[in-house]
Amino acid sequence: MSFVACPNCGEESPIIDAKLNCYRCGLRASVIQQSKPQGCDLCGKVAELRPYGPKGEWVCFECGMKDEAACKRGFERRHGS
């Protein structure tokens, strides 16, 4: 089991099934786990990536903004319009 500081009160709280469960203040929150750094499928830059490339590629912000319409379509394809 891993622990993380509660963003609400600072109490070290357990992460159970990707949820922070603070026993002190009662906060329940999803926890995003950090993943191993990866390179953009278009330029190779190691950065935070999103799956919004023209063909569903994982792209960095800069590559996503080169064709904003394609990025928007990728977002809508993934999340609905």
Secondary structure, 3 states (H helix, E strand, C coil): CEEEECCCCCCEEEEECCEEECCCCCCEEECCCCCCCCECCCCCCECCCECCCCCCCCECHHHHHHCHHHHHHHHHHHHCC
